[in-house]
Amino acid sequence: MANSPADSLIHREMSLTDLDQVLEIENRAYQFPWTRGIFMDCFRGRNVCRVACLNGQVVGHAVLTVAAGEANLLNICIQRDSQGYGLGRVFMHQLIEHVGKLGARTMFLEVRPSNKVAIALYLSLGFVQVGLRKDYYQGMHGREDAQVMALPCGGTYS
Ligand SMILES: CC(C)(COP(=O)(O)OP(=O)(O)OC[C@H]1O[C@@H](n2cnc3c(N)ncnc32)[C@H](O)[C@@H]1OP(=O)(O)O)[C@@H](O)C(=O)NCCC(=O)NCCS
């Protein structure tokens, strides 16, 4: 079977020198992107900041918290032109494994109900919806709810 680009994806810690590229990816991928200030706060805090790289180029990023056996995925993003080629799925697998090694037993995340691509990815990885936060996100027409989803880091819910 032919190799897919996703087979070559590696992830590593995000550094300050990645930030310009991360912001470029962020700004092109989201309607309401994180600002440089938010990423800087994540660096200063105890967040897990990772980038996904293909052939040495940053093509995606993720920010998580890990504490008390729980990981929270605060942001995951693949650059717009590279979406739909399996990179997000591989990156998610890598992140789940990474936070598992850091002691997380469960990964939580929030997602807009309108983000059908992300929800399809999370469901296919075994995430289940465990809650709903009303009016959580800024939206184009008022506020939008957040679906809260969770996955045991050691495997799927049965
Ligand atoms: C969500 C995101 C990280 C997924 O990464 P990706 O590389 O595009 O996704 P993949 O190619 O790995 O596809 C993974 C799954 O997503 C779903 N998916 C991908 N593209 C899709 C599309 N156009 N329509 C519907 N489902 C789609 C499918 O379930 C797919 O699995 P399959 O190919 O085995 O069917 C990426 O699209 C992204 O960065 N989006 C913008 C930022 C964002 O919304 N982040 C999530 C915030 S909660």
The ligand as an SDF file (V2000), in Angstrom:
LIG
                    3D

 48 50  0  0  0  0  0  0  0  0999 V2000
  -10.2430   19.1080   12.9210 C   0  0  0  0  0  0  0  0  0  0  0  0
   -8.8760   18.8710   12.2710 C   0  0  0  0  0  0  0  0  0  0  0  0
   -7.7790   18.9530   13.3380 C   0  0  0  0  0  0  0  0  0  0  0  0
   -8.8700   17.4690   11.6310 C   0  0  0  0  0  0  0  0  0  0  0  0
   -7.6080   17.2700   11.0070 O   0  0  0  0  0  0  0  0  0  0  0  0
   -7.5390   16.7140    9.4960 P   0  0  0  0  0  0  0  0  0  0  0  0
   -6.1280   16.4520    9.1820 O   0  0  0  0  0  0  0  0  0  0  0  0
   -8.2820   17.6440    8.6160 O   0  0  0  0  0  0  0  0  0  0  0  0
   -8.3680   15.3690    9.6420 O   0  0  0  0  0  0  0  0  0  0  0  0
   -8.0300   13.9400    8.9850 P   0  0  0  0  0  0  0  0  0  0  0  0
   -7.7050   14.1130    7.5450 O   0  0  0  0  0  0  0  0  0  0  0  0
   -7.0610   13.2410    9.8450 O   0  0  0  0  0  0  0  0  0  0  0  0
   -9.4490   13.2180    9.0600 O   0  0  0  0  0  0  0  0  0  0  0  0
   -9.8570   12.6730   10.2710 C   0  0  0  0  0  0  0  0  0  0  0  0
  -11.3560   12.4380   10.2420 C   0  0  0  0  0  0  0  0  0  0  0  0
  -12.0360   13.6910   10.2520 O   0  0  0  0  0  0  0  0  0  0  0  0
  -13.2210   13.5570    9.4840 C   0  0  0  0  0  0  0  0  0  0  0  0
  -13.1280   14.3960    8.3130 N   0  0  0  0  0  0  0  0  0  0  0  0
  -12.0020   14.9150    7.7470 C   0  0  0  0  0  0  0  0  0  0  0  0
  -12.3340   15.7110    6.7160 N   0  0  0  0  0  0  0  0  0  0  0  0
  -13.6800   15.6860    6.6350 C   0  0  0  0  0  0  0  0  0  0  0  0
  -14.6380   16.3240    5.7940 C   0  0  0  0  0  0  0  0  0  0  0  0
  -14.2790   17.1690    4.8130 N   0  0  0  0  0  0  0  0  0  0  0  0
  -15.9480   16.1010    6.0440 N   0  0  0  0  0  0  0  0  0  0  0  0
  -16.3390   15.2930    7.0490 C   0  0  0  0  0  0  0  0  0  0  0  0
  -15.4830   14.6410    7.8840 N   0  0  0  0  0  0  0  0  0  0  0  0
  -14.1860   14.8600    7.6730 C   0  0  0  0  0  0  0  0  0  0  0  0
  -13.3100   12.1120    9.0600 C   0  0  0  0  0  0  0  0  0  0  0  0
  -13.9600   11.3880   10.1060 O   0  0  0  0  0  0  0  0  0  0  0  0
  -11.8550   11.7330    9.0120 C   0  0  0  0  0  0  0  0  0  0  0  0
  -11.6350   10.3620    9.1400 O   0  0  0  0  0  0  0  0  0  0  0  0
  -11.6000    9.4230    7.7980 P   0  0  0  0  0  0  0  0  0  0  0  0
  -10.7610   10.1500    6.8020 O   0  0  0  0  0  0  0  0  0  0  0  0
  -10.9790    8.1640    8.2990 O   0  0  0  0  0  0  0  0  0  0  0  0
  -13.0040    9.3090    7.3850 O   0  0  0  0  0  0  0  0  0  0  0  0
   -8.5820   19.9120   11.1460 C   0  0  0  0  0  0  0  0  0  0  0  0
   -9.5660   19.8020   10.1760 O   0  0  0  0  0  0  0  0  0  0  0  0
   -8.4830   21.3440   11.6270 C   0  0  0  0  0  0  0  0  0  0  0  0
   -7.4070   21.7840   12.0200 O   0  0  0  0  0  0  0  0  0  0  0  0
   -9.6060   22.0900   11.5910 N   0  0  0  0  0  0  0  0  0  0  0  0
   -9.5790   23.5160   11.9820 C   0  0  0  0  0  0  0  0  0  0  0  0
   -9.3420   23.6830   13.4600 C   0  0  0  0  0  0  0  0  0  0  0  0
  -10.3510   22.9030   14.2730 C   0  0  0  0  0  0  0  0  0  0  0  0
  -11.5430   22.9230   13.9940 O   0  0  0  0  0  0  0  0  0  0  0  0
   -9.8560   22.2360   15.3190 N   0  0  0  0  0  0  0  0  0  0  0  0
  -10.6940   21.4610   16.2340 C   0  0  0  0  0  0  0  0  0  0  0  0
  -11.2360   22.3340   17.2970 C   0  0  0  0  0  0  0  0  0  0  0  0
  -12.2410   21.3800   18.4430 S   0  0  0  0  0  0  0  0  0  0  0  0
  1  2  1  0
  2  3  1  0
  2  4  1  0
  2 36  1  0
  4  5  1  0
  5  6  1  0
  6  7  2  0
  6  8  1  0
  6  9  1  0
  9 10  1  0
 10 11  2  0
 10 12  1  0
 10 13  1  0
 13 14  1  0
 14 15  1  0
 15 16  1  0
 15 30  1  0
 16 17  1  0
 17 18  1  0
 17 28  1  0
 18 19  1  0
 18 27  1  0
 19 20  2  0
 20 21  1  0
 21 22  1  0
 21 27  2  0
 22 23  1  0
 22 24  2  0
 24 25  1  0
 25 26  2  0
 26 27  1  0
 28 29  1  0
 28 30  1  0
 30 31  1  0
 31 32  1  0
 32 33  2  0
 32 34  1  0
 32 35  1  0
 36 37  1  0
 36 38  1  0
 38 39  2  0
 38 40  1  0
 40 41  1  0
 41 42  1  0
 42 43  1  0
 43 44  2  0
 43 45  1  0
 45 46  1  0
 46 47  1  0
 47 48  1  0
M  END
$$$$
